Amino acid sequence: MVLTSGGDEDRGGHEKESKEESVLAMLGIIGTILNLVVIIFVYIYTTL
């Protein structure tokens, strides 16, 4: 049986996937914060 060195490609794919996941997580957090800000402003505007 011959083993090929596919480990480097796997590591590169995992690093890229990890970066994409962290970017998506940050976008989700930012979106959630913006939604909360909008909800607070709408609540204040409607109660005045």
Secondary structure, 3 states (H helix, E strand, C coil): CCCCCCHHHHHHHHHHHHHHHHHHHHHHHHHHHHHHHHHHHHHHHHHC
